[in-house]
Amino acid sequence: MKQALGWLWMAGAIAALIIVQTFRHSEPLASMDALLNAGRVLVPLGIAVTIVGAGLLLGALIHGLVFDAQRVQPGDVSGPYSGPGPSGGWRIGYFKGTLLWGASFHEESGISELKRAWRSGEWLSDHRLFRATLVTVGLPVVLIGAFGTIALVTDVTAVRLMLLLAVAYASVRLGITLIRA
């Protein structure tokens, strides 16, 4: 049943894209296209915003690896492997190599905990909350920058509308989540 609903949703999305492309010369869609075509001068700004957001995400990763990661001892690594293969079936194999450097970390933070830390200023002193703040800011910035830039660059009205709706949906959902927490 769940798979059938997924196929039905996908068919509806494709039908909506076809309908939008059919009526792309109607007044509201033509005005939106003209506005986005005029906004193409903002493409460098959109690329810069995307790079800043990606930098925040990369900074959170580097910060976590430097300050709170559990180190893995370098050396020879080897071991058998048996399990399901990517194309189906069962695979049995053996891996042998040398680990030059390794570290890993796992952490979780809730939005309500993060909001309390923002209000109290604790996020500036707690490494985990600082990284969670970087991710909470960086991910929407990457999403808005990348999808907005692609919407400005492409010429297909349905794709533009879909990208702008995705940005609006993600922004509204993030705003509601931050307000409720």
ZIGI-V573124 format. One record per residue. N is the residue number from 1. SS is DSSP state (helix for helix, strand for strand, loop for the rest). D_CENTER is the distance of its C-alpha to the mean C-alpha in Angstrom with 2 decimals. Layout:
n=[N & N]
ss=[SS & SS]
d_center=[D_CENTER & D_CENTER]
//
This chain:
n=[1 & 2 & 3 & 4 & 5 & 6 & 7 & 8 & 9 & 10 & 11 & 12 & 13 & 14 & 15 & 16 & 17 & 18 & 19 & 20 & 21 & 22 & 23 & 24 & 25 & 26 & 27 & 28 & 29 & 30 & 31 & 32 & 33 & 34 & 35 & 36 & 37 & 38 & 39 & 40 & 41 & 42 & 43 & 44 & 45 & 46 & 47 & 48 & 49 & 50 & 51 & 52 & 53 & 54 & 55 & 56 & 57 & 58 & 59 & 60 & 61 & 62 & 63 & 64 & 65 & 66 & 67 & 68 & 69 & 70 & 71 & 72 & 73 & 74 & 75 & 76 & 77 & 78 & 79 & 80 & 81 & 82 & 83 & 84 & 85 & 86 & 87 & 88 & 89 & 90 & 91 & 92 & 93 & 94 & 95 & 96 & 97 & 98 & 99 & 100 & 101 & 102 & 103 & 104 & 105 & 106 & 107 & 108 & 109 & 110 & 111 & 112 & 113 & 114 & 115 & 116 & 117 & 118 & 119 & 120 & 121 & 122 & 123 & 124 & 125 & 126 & 127 & 128 & 129 & 130 & 131 & 132 & 133 & 134 & 135 & 136 & 137 & 138 & 139 & 140 & 141 & 142 & 143 & 144 & 145 & 146 & 147 & 148 & 149 & 150 & 151 & 152 & 153 & 154 & 155 & 156 & 157 & 158 & 159 & 160 & 161 & 162 & 163 & 164 & 165 & 166 & 167 & 168 & 169 & 170 & 171 & 172 & 173 & 174 & 175 & 176 & 177 & 178 & 179 & 180 & 181]
ss=[loop & helix & helix & helix & helix & helix & helix & helix & helix & helix & helix & helix & helix & helix & helix & helix & helix & helix & helix & helix & helix & helix & loop & loop & loop & loop & helix & helix & helix & helix & helix & helix & helix & helix & helix & helix & helix & helix & helix & helix & helix & helix & helix & helix & helix & helix & helix & helix & helix & helix & helix & helix & helix & helix & helix & helix & helix & helix & helix & helix & helix & helix & helix & helix & helix & helix & helix & loop & loop & strand & strand & strand & loop & loop & strand & strand & strand & strand & strand & strand & strand & strand & strand & strand & loop & loop & loop & loop & loop & strand & strand & strand & strand & strand & strand & strand & strand & strand & strand & loop & loop & strand & strand & strand & loop & loop & loop & loop & loop & loop & helix & helix & helix & helix & helix & helix & helix & helix & helix & helix & loop & helix & helix & helix & loop & loop & helix & helix & helix & helix & helix & helix & helix & helix & helix & helix & helix & helix & helix & helix & helix & helix & helix & helix & helix & helix & helix & helix & helix & helix & helix & helix & helix & loop & loop & loop & helix & helix & helix & helix & helix & helix & helix & helix & helix & helix & helix & helix & helix & helix & helix & helix & helix & helix & helix & helix & helix & helix & helix & helix & loop]
d_center=[28.27 & 24.51 & 24.22 & 26.53 & 24.45 & 21.38 & 23.62 & 25.07 & 21.79 & 20.85 & 24.39 & 24.12 & 20.95 & 22.78 & 25.90 & 24.20 & 22.95 & 26.53 & 28.06 & 26.01 & 27.01 & 30.57 & 30.86 & 28.93 & 32.22 & 32.84 & 32.87 & 29.58 & 27.45 & 29.67 & 29.32 & 25.52 & 25.73 & 28.27 & 26.25 & 23.16 & 25.59 & 27.16 & 23.85 & 23.28 & 24.69 & 21.43 & 19.52 & 20.20 & 18.99 & 15.66 & 15.36 & 16.47 & 13.98 & 11.07 & 13.10 & 13.74 & 10.19 & 9.72 & 13.18 & 12.47 & 9.98 & 12.67 & 15.32 & 14.23 & 14.42 & 17.73 & 19.07 & 18.62 & 20.27 & 23.04 & 23.97 & 23.25 & 22.82 & 25.47 & 27.15 & 28.06 & 31.48 & 31.64 & 34.09 & 34.76 & 32.45 & 33.76 & 33.64 & 34.04 & 31.37 & 32.01 & 29.70 & 28.16 & 27.26 & 24.21 & 26.54 & 28.47 & 31.60 & 32.24 & 32.02 & 34.10 & 33.70 & 34.08 & 31.93 & 33.64 & 32.38 & 32.21 & 29.48 & 29.65 & 27.27 & 24.95 & 23.21 & 20.80 & 19.72 & 18.37 & 17.97 & 17.05 & 17.18 & 17.63 & 16.89 & 20.67 & 21.44 & 19.10 & 20.79 & 24.16 & 23.34 & 22.43 & 25.73 & 27.78 & 26.34 & 25.81 & 22.26 & 24.07 & 26.18 & 24.16 & 21.88 & 19.64 & 19.20 & 18.70 & 15.75 & 14.30 & 14.91 & 13.24 & 9.94 & 10.61 & 11.35 & 9.12 & 5.59 & 7.36 & 9.31 & 7.00 & 6.01 & 9.76 & 11.05 & 9.80 & 10.51 & 13.56 & 14.85 & 14.71 & 16.46 & 19.04 & 19.71 & 20.14 & 23.43 & 22.79 & 23.12 & 21.50 & 18.30 & 18.31 & 18.94 & 16.23 & 13.52 & 15.15 & 15.43 & 11.75 & 11.20 & 14.28 & 13.45 & 10.21 & 12.32 & 15.31 & 13.89 & 12.58 & 16.01 & 17.90 & 16.40 & 17.34 & 20.70 & 21.57 & 20.87]
//
